[in-house]
Amino acid sequence: MPSIAESLNSQSQLADTLAAGVKTLSLDQQITFTQYSQNTIPTDGYVFYVNTGATTTIQGSLHYATDRHQNEDETIDIDRVIFTALEQIDVFNEAAPGDLFIGTFDGLQFSFSARGSFYKQANLYHYVGNAVYPALASQLVDSPSDLPAGPIVSNSLPIWLAQTTFETTTVPVYASYLVPANVVPPYVAVHIEPSLTEVPSFPIDVWPGNPSPLTALQPMPSTQLAKDRVRLTLYGFTSQQAIQYFHALIEYSLNTDNFGFGNSPAIRDEKRTQTELGVIAMKKTIEIDAWYFQSTADAIARRLILEAGFSSVTT
């Protein structure tokens, strides 16, 4: 039976051999990663990443495979990237939750969504992800001045993102699919079903004009009546708190006329499990058929932008 010293020496030899192989195959390749910082548009929760100018260079071996997909709205080459590093990339682990590192190679921009299985004796680190999809490339910008001044969405989402307070409690409200990583309840996620946004009559056609400059925050003149199917997902709410939140929505509707109920919603208890814990989460949903004027959603969006700008100045 080998001694501990002999086992460690064997592991070291394996790691050295594999490292030499990686260097030979990659011709001592080095990949530069650029740091981007997350910026969330306050009106509708859209996430952009702004180039900070900071870069780091990592030695390793990169290879990728390409699959072409032909969809209704795009024909796209999906590049699956694997980067094998000779040591753990500490800057990835030390980065703030809102930071993102984008690598560049042969015209590809890519990031990583996972680290592959780690075999300690090999001492190689495999990072896996896809190149940036063309449709998502617009979410990476070079400077804060490239961020849009107005809202992105055309539905009622700004109305719901503004509903953060009930009784004496304040909770964060996020757009669906844009909930921050590993956020802890309580919070609310808002999903508006795209296929169920509709207008009840012939559209009111009003030319919105051209802002000057193009990035200026300009109100939209449309007064079109519209309807959305809205699903609010509440995490970390007791029954009493959920009723209080729902009551606050009813009061807001009655007091402001910013939206109206087209149905009689029920608070539903959902099942969100984790086998390791043997419990279910405090998860509830409320589905609302909401009527609103597009001009109202736009006005609330512009108010949220101005409030966010004022907050950033005063702090």
C-alpha positions as CSV (number, residue, x, y, z in Angstrom):
1,M,0.0,0.0,0.0
2,P,1.5,3.4,-1.0
3,S,2.4,5.9,1.7
4,I,0.7,9.3,1.9
5,A,3.9,10.9,0.6
6,E,3.9,8.5,-2.4
7,S,0.2,9.2,-3.1
8,L,0.8,13.0,-3.1
9,N,3.8,12.6,-5.3
10,S,1.7,10.5,-7.8
11,Q,-1.0,13.1,-7.8
12,S,1.5,15.9,-8.4
13,Q,3.1,14.0,-11.3
14,L,-0.4,13.5,-12.8
15,A,-1.2,17.1,-12.5
16,D,2.2,18.2,-14.0
17,T,1.7,15.8,-16.9
18,L,-1.8,17.1,-17.7
19,A,-0.7,20.7,-17.3
20,A,2.1,20.1,-19.8
21,G,-0.4,18.5,-22.2
22,V,-2.7,21.5,-21.9
23,K,0.1,23.9,-22.6
24,T,1.3,21.9,-25.6
25,L,-2.2,21.6,-27.2
26,S,-3.1,25.2,-26.6
27,L,0.4,26.6,-27.6
28,D,0.4,28.4,-24.2
29,Q,-2.9,30.1,-25.1
30,Q,-4.1,33.0,-23.1
31,I,-7.7,34.4,-23.0
32,T,-8.5,37.9,-22.0
33,F,-11.7,38.5,-20.0
34,T,-13.3,41.9,-19.7
35,Q,-15.3,42.8,-16.6
36,Y,-18.9,44.1,-17.0
37,S,-21.1,45.5,-14.2
38,Q,-24.8,44.9,-14.0
39,N,-27.2,47.8,-14.5
40,T,-30.9,47.3,-14.1
41,I,-33.4,49.7,-15.7
42,P,-35.7,50.7,-12.9
43,T,-38.8,51.0,-15.0
44,D,-39.1,47.4,-16.1
45,G,-36.2,45.4,-14.6
46,Y,-34.4,45.0,-17.9
47,V,-30.7,44.0,-17.2
48,F,-27.8,45.5,-19.1
49,Y,-24.1,45.0,-18.5
50,V,-21.7,47.9,-18.8
51,N,-18.1,47.5,-19.7
52,T,-15.9,48.6,-16.7
53,G,-12.7,48.6,-18.7
54,A,-11.0,46.1,-16.3
55,T,-9.5,43.0,-17.9
56,T,-7.7,39.9,-16.7
57,T,-5.7,37.4,-18.8
58,I,-6.0,33.7,-18.0
59,Q,-3.8,30.9,-19.4
60,G,-5.5,27.7,-20.5
61,S,-7.0,25.8,-23.4
62,L,-10.2,26.9,-25.2
63,H,-12.2,24.9,-27.7
64,Y,-15.8,25.2,-28.9
65,A,-18.4,23.4,-31.0
66,T,-21.0,25.1,-33.2
67,D,-24.6,24.1,-33.8
68,R,-26.8,26.1,-36.2
69,H,-30.4,26.6,-35.2
70,Q,-33.1,27.9,-37.6
71,N,-36.0,29.4,-35.6
72,E,-39.0,31.5,-36.6
73,D,-37.3,34.8,-35.7
74,E,-33.6,34.1,-36.2
75,T,-31.0,31.8,-37.6
76,I,-28.3,31.4,-35.0
77,D,-25.0,29.7,-34.5
78,I,-24.8,28.5,-30.9
79,D,-21.2,28.1,-29.9
80,R,-20.6,25.9,-26.8
81,V,-17.4,26.9,-25.2
82,I,-15.1,24.9,-22.9
83,F,-12.2,26.6,-21.2
84,T,-9.6,24.4,-19.3
85,A,-7.6,26.5,-16.9
86,L,-4.5,25.3,-15.0
87,E,-5.7,26.8,-11.8
88,Q,-8.9,28.1,-10.3
89,I,-9.9,31.4,-11.7
90,D,-10.1,33.4,-8.5
91,V,-11.5,36.6,-10.1
92,F,-14.6,34.7,-11.1
93,N,-15.2,33.6,-7.5
94,E,-14.4,36.9,-6.0
95,A,-16.5,39.0,-8.3
96,A,-19.5,40.8,-6.9
97,P,-22.9,39.3,-7.7
98,G,-23.6,42.0,-10.3
99,D,-20.3,41.5,-12.1
100,L,-19.9,39.5,-15.3
101,F,-16.7,38.4,-17.2
102,I,-16.9,38.2,-21.0
103,G,-14.1,36.4,-22.8
104,T,-13.1,37.1,-26.4
105,F,-11.6,34.7,-28.9
106,D,-11.7,34.7,-32.7
107,G,-14.5,37.2,-32.7
108,L,-16.6,35.2,-30.2
109,Q,-17.8,36.8,-27.0
110,F,-18.6,34.3,-24.3
111,S,-19.3,33.8,-20.6
112,F,-19.6,30.7,-18.4
113,S,-22.7,29.3,-16.7
114,A,-21.1,26.3,-15.0
115,R,-17.8,24.8,-13.9
116,G,-17.4,21.2,-15.0
117,S,-16.7,18.2,-12.8
118,F,-13.5,18.7,-10.8
119,Y,-11.0,15.9,-10.3
120,K,-8.5,17.0,-7.6
121,Q,-5.7,14.8,-8.7
122,A,-5.8,16.3,-12.2
123,N,-5.8,19.9,-10.9
124,L,-7.5,21.1,-14.1
125,Y,-10.5,23.5,-14.0
126,H,-13.1,23.2,-16.8
127,Y,-15.4,26.2,-17.3
128,V,-18.4,25.8,-19.6
129,G,-20.8,28.2,-21.3
130,N,-22.2,29.6,-24.6
131,A,-21.0,32.4,-26.7
132,V,-23.2,35.5,-26.5
133,Y,-26.3,35.0,-28.6
134,P,-26.7,37.8,-31.3
135,A,-30.2,38.6,-29.9
136,L,-28.7,39.2,-26.5
137,A,-25.6,41.2,-27.6
138,S,-27.5,44.5,-27.2
139,Q,-27.5,43.9,-23.4
140,L,-23.7,44.4,-23.3
141,V,-22.8,48.1,-23.7
142,D,-19.6,49.9,-23.6
143,S,-20.5,52.8,-21.4
144,P,-23.4,54.1,-19.2
145,S,-24.2,56.7,-21.9
146,D,-25.3,53.8,-24.1
147,L,-28.1,52.7,-21.7
148,P,-31.6,53.5,-22.9
149,A,-33.3,56.4,-21.1
150,G,-36.8,55.1,-21.4
151,P,-38.6,51.9,-20.6
152,I,-38.1,48.8,-22.8
153,V,-41.4,47.1,-22.3
154,S,-44.7,48.2,-23.9
155,N,-47.0,46.5,-21.4
156,S,-48.2,47.2,-17.8
157,L,-45.0,46.0,-16.1
158,P,-44.0,49.4,-14.7
159,I,-47.3,49.6,-12.8
160,W,-46.6,46.3,-11.0
161,L,-42.9,47.0,-10.3
162,A,-44.0,50.1,-8.4
163,Q,-46.2,48.0,-6.0
164,T,-43.5,47.5,-3.3
165,T,-45.3,48.7,-0.2
166,F,-48.2,47.3,1.9
167,E,-49.1,48.2,5.4
168,T,-45.7,49.0,6.9
169,T,-43.8,46.5,4.9
170,T,-41.7,47.1,1.8
171,V,-40.7,44.2,-0.5
172,P,-38.6,44.1,-3.7
173,V,-40.6,43.4,-6.9
174,Y,-38.8,41.9,-9.9
175,A,-39.7,41.2,-13.5
176,S,-40.0,37.5,-14.4
177,Y,-36.8,35.8,-15.5
178,L,-34.9,38.8,-14.1
179,V,-34.9,37.9,-10.4
180,P,-31.4,38.4,-9.1
181,A,-29.3,35.3,-8.4
182,N,-29.9,33.6,-5.1
183,V,-32.2,36.3,-3.7
184,V,-33.8,35.5,-0.4
185,P,-37.6,36.0,0.3
186,P,-39.7,37.9,0.8
187,Y,-40.1,39.2,-2.7
188,V,-42.5,39.4,-5.6
189,A,-41.9,38.3,-9.2
190,V,-44.2,39.7,-12.0
191,H,-44.9,37.7,-15.2
192,I,-47.0,39.2,-18.0
193,E,-48.1,36.5,-20.4
194,P,-47.0,37.9,-23.9
195,S,-49.7,36.1,-25.9
196,L,-52.5,37.5,-23.7
197,T,-51.7,41.2,-24.1
198,E,-54.4,42.7,-26.2
199,V,-56.4,45.8,-27.1
200,P,-60.2,45.8,-27.3
201,S,-60.6,47.9,-30.4
202,F,-58.8,49.4,-33.4
203,P,-55.4,50.7,-32.2
204,I,-55.1,54.4,-31.5
205,D,-52.3,55.5,-33.8
206,V,-50.3,58.4,-32.5
207,W,-46.8,59.2,-33.8
208,P,-44.5,59.1,-30.8
209,G,-41.9,61.5,-32.3
210,N,-38.2,61.4,-32.2
211,P,-36.5,62.4,-28.9
212,S,-33.7,64.9,-29.1
213,P,-31.2,63.7,-28.3
214,L,-32.2,60.1,-29.1
215,T,-31.4,59.0,-25.5
216,A,-33.7,61.7,-24.0
217,L,-36.5,60.6,-21.7
218,Q,-39.6,61.6,-23.6
219,P,-43.2,60.8,-22.7
220,M,-45.2,58.7,-25.1
221,P,-48.5,60.2,-26.2
222,S,-50.5,57.0,-26.8
223,T,-53.7,56.7,-24.7
224,Q,-54.5,53.1,-26.0
225,L,-56.6,51.0,-23.7
226,A,-55.0,47.6,-23.2
227,K,-55.4,44.4,-21.2
228,D,-52.7,42.1,-19.7
229,R,-52.8,38.8,-17.9
230,V,-50.5,39.3,-14.9
231,R,-49.2,36.6,-12.6
232,L,-47.7,37.8,-9.3
233,T,-45.6,35.2,-7.5
234,L,-45.1,35.9,-3.8
235,Y,-42.3,34.3,-1.9
236,G,-41.9,34.4,1.8
237,F,-45.5,35.7,2.5
238,T,-47.8,34.4,5.2
239,S,-51.5,34.2,4.5
240,Q,-52.1,37.5,6.3
241,Q,-49.2,39.3,4.5
242,A,-50.5,38.0,1.1
243,I,-54.0,39.3,1.9
244,Q,-52.5,42.7,2.9
245,Y,-50.6,42.9,-0.3
246,F,-53.7,42.0,-2.4
247,H,-55.7,44.6,-0.4
248,A,-53.0,47.2,-1.2
249,L,-53.4,46.4,-4.9
250,I,-57.2,46.9,-4.7
251,E,-56.8,50.2,-2.9
252,Y,-54.2,51.4,-5.4
253,S,-56.7,50.5,-8.2
254,L,-59.6,52.3,-6.6
255,N,-57.6,55.4,-5.5
256,T,-55.6,56.0,-8.7
257,D,-57.5,54.3,-11.6
258,N,-54.0,53.4,-12.9
259,F,-55.4,49.9,-13.6
260,G,-58.7,48.0,-13.2
261,F,-59.5,44.4,-12.4
262,G,-61.1,42.4,-15.2
263,N,-61.5,39.3,-13.0
264,S,-61.9,38.3,-9.4
265,P,-58.4,37.0,-8.4
266,A,-57.8,34.3,-5.8
267,I,-54.6,33.9,-3.8
268,R,-53.3,30.5,-4.6
269,D,-50.8,28.4,-2.5
270,E,-48.2,26.8,-4.8
271,K,-45.8,23.9,-4.2
272,R,-42.1,24.6,-4.4
273,T,-40.0,21.8,-2.9
274,Q,-36.5,20.8,-2.2
275,T,-35.9,17.1,-1.6
276,E,-32.8,17.6,0.6
277,L,-34.9,19.6,3.1
278,G,-38.2,17.8,2.9
279,V,-40.2,21.1,3.1
280,I,-42.2,23.3,0.8
281,A,-41.6,27.0,0.2
282,M,-43.9,29.9,1.2
283,K,-45.0,30.5,-2.3
284,K,-48.3,32.0,-3.5
285,T,-49.6,33.4,-6.8
286,I,-52.2,35.9,-7.8
287,E,-53.4,36.1,-11.4
288,I,-55.0,39.4,-12.5
289,D,-56.6,40.4,-15.8
290,A,-55.6,44.1,-15.7
291,W,-57.0,46.9,-17.8
292,Y,-54.9,50.0,-18.2
293,F,-54.0,52.9,-20.5
294,Q,-50.6,52.6,-22.1
295,S,-50.0,56.3,-21.3
296,T,-50.4,55.4,-17.6
297,A,-47.8,52.7,-17.7
298,D,-45.5,55.0,-19.5
299,A,-46.0,57.8,-17.0
300,I,-45.2,55.5,-14.1
301,A,-42.1,54.2,-15.9
302,R,-40.8,57.7,-16.3
303,R,-41.5,58.4,-12.6
304,L,-39.5,55.4,-11.6
305,I,-36.6,56.5,-13.8
306,L,-36.6,60.0,-12.3
307,E,-36.9,58.6,-8.7
308,A,-34.0,56.2,-9.4
309,G,-31.9,59.1,-10.8
310,F,-32.7,61.3,-7.8
311,S,-31.8,58.5,-5.4
312,S,-28.5,57.9,-7.1
313,V,-27.6,61.6,-6.9
314,T,-28.6,62.1,-3.2
315,T,-26.8,59.0,-2.1
